[in-house]
Amino acid sequence: MKHLGIALAFLVAAPAAAQQTDLGEPLPEGGEVEIIEQSDGGLSFTVTDESAWENLGIAIPAFATDRNVPTPANQSGTAALGLELARVVTADLRNNGLFEPTGPDALPRPQFANITSPEWNVWANRGAEMLVQGYVRGRSDGRLTVGCYLYDMALRDELVREGWVVQPADWRRAAHKCADLIYSRLTGESPFFDSRIAYIAETGPKDNRTKRLAIMDSDGANHRFITTGRSTALTPRYSPDYRQLVYLSYVDGNPRIYVYDIGTGQQTLVTQSENPTFAPRWSPDGRSILYSMAVNGNTDIYRVGAQGGRSERLTDAPGIDIGGSYSPDGSKIVFESDRSGSQQIYVMDADGSNQQRLSFFGGRAATPEWSPRGDQIAFTHITGDFRVAVMNTNGRNMRYLTNSWQDEAPTWAPNGRIVQFFRTERNTGSTSLWQVDLTGENERRLPTPVDASDPAWGPILP
């Protein structure tokens, strides 16, 4: 069965209340990452041509250690952890489709003393244009210090460095931050590796699916289920400050919108109703939530405070108005409506005024989401097959990013460069999460332990 157009849940305004229904164990996000050093040197160039990115020789050997000490992060100690850190950095840079780095398994391992004083001739002979070196050290308080350095081989000079102190359980965050540092320095763009993804984990037969809320790192690691599956969870979205998730839930058949606090494991009931309800979405300031609700056969978009309270209706056209994604500045809302006779994309001012149709390119259009950069809208285009597409915010220059049987529900990376979506297989009906960059040429599947749908990409972690 196709996901688009299916009734997702029900709700109306109700007093906010603390809830624990259907939650698993609390899932605190771990300790903060402490920055210990930063430096930004001269750069011989900034890569702006994507073909040059792919041809850029980046060597990423294993991170060094001053002495191999035991750590809960790796039973073999900090020496083995240094290899894993470099592998994660390499995978991050390779999997985004912009670079072809050489990882630690094909490179010699530098000594600890050479991290700040590279052996230039060794790396030049290997054709490296950029060199990433790092270290990991055990601390007396049990935490880890991780350093990351980027060198320009042409200049034989350090370009940028940064260091972090992390709990052993957060070692992957240090690797992602190193990849973010390199990505930003070479491309001039905002990073996205140290972020997380929420989605709906699906198990069971097609006619009786169990749908649980789950979160994981941007590369699929550190996967955790948040809800138990006793009630159905749908359409999660991260708050702008990353501290909370809003999602839709059926509890004993009654639909509700909850806000889940990631750090404490507590959730708050925002609103509930016996009416069909769809697609809760945050405002950019985190103060309110959009959702759609069907009343007497007419579905409109509403807004309610993030802590609950009275709901305000923003649309009143005959038909089905669903979704609602704010522009980054909060001034506009893009949504889907069938008021013209088929699903199409519309835009309105944040107060519901000035509603205008954007999509005039044939077929149907649904699930729009505004780019964090504010310059494009991703959506699902339906012409028999379901494909992920993007267009300008004025509805022009539509182009496809995918070309499969059923790709839908796009969500943007924090930097607006990668789009994530879920794919349904034609023969099996199984669903999975995928990512594609804005060229449409670099697709990859994210690993999940079960079927996956309704992805939501969170902002960069603090």
Secondary structure, DSSP 8 states (H G I E B T S, - for coil): --STT---EEEEEEEEEEE-TTB-S--------EEEEEEE---S-----HHHHHH--EE----B-SS---BTTBTT-HHHHHHHHHHHHHHHHHHTTS---B-GGGS----GGGSSS--HHHHHTTT-SEEEEEEEEE-TTS-EEEEEEEEETTTTEEEEEEEEEE-GGGHHHHHHHHHHHHHHHHH-S---SSEEEEEEEEES-TTS-EEEEEEEETTS-S-EE-B-SSSEEEEEEE-TTSSEEEEEEEETTEEEEEEEETTT--EEEEEEEEEEEEEEEE-TTSSEEEEEEEETTEEEEEEEETT----EE----SSBEEEEEE-TTSSEEEEEE-TTSS-EEEEEETTS-S-EE---SSSEEEEEEE-TTSSEEEEEEESSSEEEEEEETTS-S-EES--SSBEEEEEE-TTSSEEEEEEE-TTT--EEEEEEETTS--EEE---SSEEEEEEEEEE--
